[in-house]
């Protein structure tokens, strides 16, 4: 079977499953969390997870990481929310084969496919941290996404670092990567930055507070709001914007 026909076969199977398991009640429920609109099937999480595990098990000797990338390209171009989620999770099963070229291919998904915070954050949790922790790329390669015209690609920078900050990411490394994003005007990028800074603050309060003091008068207030959320109510007043 030619590669293109193999990918087409999998596309048909995925879409038949999605259409057969659409749930309007869940669509209505999920729509409340996506201001930009929820374009999905509303598949129950348990049903989705069971089918994902089945496909990964059955296809493991049939599809390579290149096949999953090609399949992912098609799902990102024309797929709905769950189809894009499948593309991301398929790649997670191939993380031992990640390369700089795989990272580049994933980056292209933001140009024509990833258009919401949900798919962005799943990618940041399941996929992108492995490139850094396994030393496939360095942090500065991820930091290059900060200049993207896609707010979701820019958001992916701090949200990926949140996962790394839960382990051994040093504050100075994180700050050097996200500093170009501190003036960003996107609400979703600002939320990602604030969440990252709050996470780092738990382990490195002194360094994080110094960074916040540097930016408190010029960055978006949403960053400060999220970053100081766990601080004492009176204490966080020091991070108010100077008049």
N, C-alpha and C positions, 0 to 999 in steps of 0.2 A: 504493500500500500504506500502510495506517495505521501510525503510529509503533509502536503496541503490537504489531501483528502482525510488524513488521520485527524488533523486539527479540526476540520469541518465536521467530522463525525462526533468529536467530543463537544463541539459547540452545540450541535443539535441535541445531544444527550443532556447537556447542562440546561438548555432552555426548555426542553420538554419537562424536566424535573421542576424547574422554577415555575412554569405555567401551571403544572399540576398541583403545586403546593401554595399557590397564592392565597393570601388571607387578608381580606379587606379590613377586618377589625384591627389587625396589626398595622396595616398601612396607615389607618387613621391615627393609631396610637403613636407610631414612629414619626409621623408628619409633624407632631407637636415639637419635636426636638430639632427639626431642620428648617430654619427660617428661609433658606434658599430653596426649599422644596424637597420632598422625599420621593425619588423615582425608584421604587423598589416593588418587590412582590409581597412583602410582609410575611415571609416564611418563618414559622416558629423556630426558635433557636435550637431546640433539641432535634428537630427534623433536619435542620440545616447541618448541625454538627455530625449527626450520624451519617448523613450522605457524604459529607466531606471526607470523613474517616474511611468510608467504604471506597470512594474513588481513589484516594491516595494509596490504599492497600492494593486495589485491583490494578491500578495503572503503573505501579512502581517499576515493573519490568518492561513496560511498554513505552513510557514517555521519559525523555531526558529533560534536563533543566532548560535546554534550548527549545524543546517542544513546549514546555510550560511558559516560557517567555513569549513564544509565538501565539500560544493560546491566550495568554494574558493580554497581548497587544489587541487581539480581536475583541476580547471581553471589555477592555477599557474603551475601545472606539465606539462600540454599539451597545454595550451591556448596561443593565440596571444595577442597583445597589448591591444585591446579593451576588450577582455575576462578577462584579468587580472584587467583592470580598473573597469569592472562590479563587480568583486569579492570585490574590495576595497569599492566601493560605496554601495554595499549591506550591508556591515558591518557598514557603517556610519549610516544607518537607525536603527541600533540596539545598538547605543552607550550607551543607558541607562542600557544595560545589560553587559557592559564591565567588565572584571575581570582580575586578574593576569594570569589566565590560557589562556584567550583570547590573551593577550599580548604575551605569550610564543608561542602560535600557529602562530600568525602573524609573529613572529621572524623567524620561520622555513621557511616561504615563500622565504626568501632571500637565503636559501640553495638550493632551486630547482626551483624557479620561477622568482623572481624579478631580472632582469638583465639589467636594463637601468635606466637612471636618471628620465625619465618621470613617470613611475609607482612608483618609489621611492618617488618622490616629491609630487605626489598626495596622497600617503599614509601618508606622513609627514604633509600635510595640512589638510586632512579630518579626519584622524583617530588618529594618535599617540598623538597629543596634549591633547586629551580628557583624556587619561590615567593619565596624569600629573595634569591637571587642576581639574579633578574630584577626585584626590587623590586615584586612583586605584593602582598606583605604585608611587615610588619616583624617583627623577631625576637620582639617582645613578643606578637604575635598567636599565634605558635607557642607561646610561653611560657604562654599561657592554658590549654593542654592539661595543664599540670602539676597542675591541681586535678581532673582527670577521675577518675571511679571506675574506669576501665579502666586496668589496669597497662600494657597494650600502648600505649595512647594516651600515657600518661606516659613510657614508655620511648622513644617516638618523638621526644620533645624532645631528649634528649642524643644519640641515635643520628643524628638529622638534623644536629645540630651537628658531629658527627664528620666528616661529609663536607665541611662548610663550613670546619672547622678545618684541613683539608688544603690550603686555599687561602689566604684572607686574613682569616679571622675573628679578631678581636682578643680576647685573653683576658678583658679586663674585660667585654666584651659577652657572652661565653659564661657567665662566672661569674654575672652578674646574672640571666640567664635560668634557670640550673639551680639556683641556691642554694635556692629553695623545695623542691626535690626531694631535697636532701641528707639529710633525716631519713627519706626514704621506706623502707618496710619490704619492698618487693618485691625479690626476688633479681634479677629481670630488669632492673628500673629501676637497681638498684645496679651491675650489670654494665655497663649502658650509660653510667652516669655515670663509672665507673672508666675505661672505654675512652676516653671523651671527654677526661678529665683527662690520661691518658697521652699522647694524641695532641697536646694543647696543650703538654704539658711538653717535647716534643721541640723545639719552637721557642721556647717561653717558660718555661724551667725556673724562673727566680726567681719569677715571678708565680704559677706553678702551685704551687710548694712553699709559698709564703705562704698560698695558699688552703687547701692540704691541712693545714697547721699549725693553721689556724683551726678546721677541722672534725674533726681526727683523733680527738678525744675524744668526739664526739657523733654522728658519722655511722656507717653500717654498715661493718664491717671489710672487706667485700667491695669496697667502693669504693676503700679504701686499697690493698688487695691488687692490684687491677687497675691502679690509677693508678701504683703504684711498681714494677710488674713489670720494667721495663727499667732500673731504677736499680741501682747497685752494692749487693750484698747487705748490706754493713756500713752503707752510707750510708742505706739505707731504714729502718734501725732507728729513726731519729729520728722516724719517723712512727707509731711504736707508740703505742697508747693509754696515757695517763698512768695510773698506779696511784692 
